Amino acid sequence: MMTAYNKRLAPTRILGLPLGAAGAGLTTVTGALASVVLPQPVAAMAIAAAIVAFPLGVGAILIGDDAVFAYAFWLSRRDARIVAREGAWH
């Protein structure tokens, strides 16, 4: 069960997918379908956009909610100026 703090940090979802994955999926499907009906130079760009968007969407699905929490953790460490003893050279 997520607390209110976690719900505030949760990424926007569309059809159950994180926003990045939904956008990349839409780009992949649209580019693949558009490459069938568009003339050749534009069709090549559409299929290239679909090919580039696919791994980005898969990565967004695999990372999921962790990116938001990792960013919040990084910000809290940065603001508190916490440094591990091993990382301090002085």
ZIHU-V103851 format. One record per run of one state. SS is the DSSP state (helix for helix, strand for strand, loop for the rest). FROM is the first residue (numbers start at 0). TO is the last residue. Records with the same first field share a line. If there is no record, write none. Layout:
SS=FROM-TO, FROM-TO
This chain:
loop=0-2, 9-11, 14-15, 37-38, 63-64, 80-83, 87-89
helix=3-8, 18-36, 39-62, 65-79, 84-86
strand=12-13, 16-17
